[in-house]
C-alpha cells in the first residue's frame, strides 16, 4: 500500500487536514505532541505521520485475520 507514494501529494493531504481542523483544539493538541515526538526522534512531522498511518493500517489488518 505504501511502497509507491507521492511525497508531495501526501504532504498536501496532511496540510489540508491540518488546515481543515484548525478550530479543533484536541486535534491541535495531538498534532503538537506528534510534532514534538518527531523532533525528539530527529525526523520530520510528515515522516512520523506516515509511520503512524502505516502502524494503524498494519494493526487493522492484523485484527481482521
C-alpha positions in Angstrom: 0.0 0.0 0.0 2.8 2.5 0.9 5.5 1.3 -1.4 4.9 3.8 -4.2 3.5 7.1 -2.9 3.8 10.6 -4.0 5.6 12.7 -1.2 4.2 16.0 -2.4 0.6 14.6 -2.6 1.0 13.1 0.9 2.2 16.4 2.3 -0.7 18.2 0.6 -3.2 15.8 2.1 -1.7 16.2 5.6 -1.6 20.0 5.2 -5.2 20.1 4.1 -6.2 18.0 7.1 -4.4 20.3 9.5 -5.9 23.4 7.9 -9.4 21.9 8.0 -9.2 21.0 11.7 -7.6 24.3 12.8 -10.6 25.0 15.1 -10.5 21.7 16.8 -8.4 22.1 20.0 -8.0 18.4 20.7 -6.6 17.7 17.2 -4.2 20.7 17.5 -3.0 19.3 20.9 -2.4 15.9 19.3 -0.6 17.4 16.3 1.7 19.4 18.6 2.6 16.2 20.5 3.2 14.4 17.3 5.4 17.2 16.1 7.3 17.2 19.4 7.9 13.4 19.2 9.1 13.8 15.6 11.6 16.5 16.8 12.8 14.2 19.6 13.3 11.4 17.1 15.1 13.6 14.6 12.6 13.0 11.8 10.1 15.3 10.1 6.5 15.7 11.1 5.4 14.1 7.8 7.6 11.1 8.4 6.1 10.4 11.8 2.6 10.9 10.4 3.4 8.4 7.7 4.8 5.9 10.3 1.6 6.3 12.4 -0.6 5.7 9.4 1.4 2.6 8.5 1.1 1.2 12.0 -2.6 1.8 12.0 -3.1 0.0 8.7 -1.0 -2.9 9.9 -2.9 -3.1 13.2 -6.2 -3.0 11.5 -5.1 -5.7 9.0 -4.0 -8.0 11.9 -7.3 -7.6 13.7 -9.2 -8.7 10.6 -7.5 -12.0 10.5 
